[in-house]
Amino acid sequence: MAGFVMVLACKPSVMQRWLMIVDNADKLDWGVKTVLPQGQAGFVIVTSQDSHVSQMLGRGSQMVRVEEIRADEARTLLLNAVSEDLRSASEELLNTTTQLVDTLDRLALAVDLAGARIGSDVDEGAKAHDAMQRYLADFQHH
C-alpha cells in the first residue's frame, strides 16, 4: 500500500528553523491547521494514505507519493536499529521483524520511526525480540 507525504511551506513570521511532522493523518477534520506553526524557516510534513489530504492543507502544499520498500529492505532497516543482522538473527526475531514491517505496510518512515523507539528500548536493556513484540502490541492497540 502506498502512502503520501505532503510538504507544506508556511508563510513568514517565525525566524527559527523548525520541522513539524504529522504522521498518519488520514483525517484532518480535528483542526490540524490551527496547530501548524507559521514561518518561512520551517516545514510541515504530513504523512497519510489519503491523497486528498493535500487539498485540505491548502495552497503551498506539495504531494509526494511514497511506495513501500521491499520486505528485505524493511527487515534490514529495522534490524539495524537494534544492532542485529538479517543473516545472524534468530528465527523468532526474524518472524517478529517480518510481522512488524508488514503491519507498518513496509513504509520506510514508519519502519525507521519504529526502529528508533525499539532501539531505545534495547539500549536500555530490553531484548530486541521483546521490544519489537511490545511495540507491535502497542501499535495494534492504538
Disulfide bonds with the S-S distance in Angstrom:
none
